[in-house]
């Protein structure tokens, strides 16, 4: 009696097939889900910070006034430079930190909102240079991804903006 050899795939081939199947499953996640997560992850810390800058409607908190007038300095070329027009800067920061995150969460003007937060991140980096690794770099990376890819399909942008070809 002759026995036929059954081709054996081997352990390495089974692992490779499992990895390929898992990679295919991961690649099938809709792009809109991570874009929504990026929008939320970037919006939340800015919105929370914006809430601390106000004591009422367009009334800057004493803490925000003090920080921008006394504490915050721009670190440029080894020099510490006081903020120009500190109350105007505090007001602009407070407004930006409330409006831009709301736009991001809604997915409305996503690229412009992300650009605004990227510019704010750059100014924050100049103000607090030691925060780059824990905060500023991730914020900048999230903002850049949203500028490049937009807000995705789970957003208002696709409903109000004409589709680019």
Secondary structure as GFF3:
##gff-version 3
##sequence-region A 1 165
A	DSSP	alpha_helix	10	27	.	.	.	ID=ss1
A	DSSP	alpha_helix	31	51	.	.	.	ID=ss2
A	DSSP	beta_strand	54	56	.	.	.	ID=ss3
A	DSSP	beta_strand	59	60	.	.	.	ID=ss4
A	DSSP	alpha_helix	62	66	.	.	.	ID=ss5
A	DSSP	pi_helix	67	71	.	.	.	ID=ss6
A	DSSP	beta_strand	73	76	.	.	.	ID=ss7
A	DSSP	beta_strand	79	82	.	.	.	ID=ss8
A	DSSP	alpha_helix	86	106	.	.	.	ID=ss9
A	DSSP	alpha_helix	110	127	.	.	.	ID=ss10
A	DSSP	three_ten_helix	129	131	.	.	.	ID=ss11
A	DSSP	pi_helix	132	136	.	.	.	ID=ss12
A	DSSP	alpha_helix	137	149	.	.	.	ID=ss13
A	DSSP	alpha_helix	157	160	.	.	.	ID=ss14
###
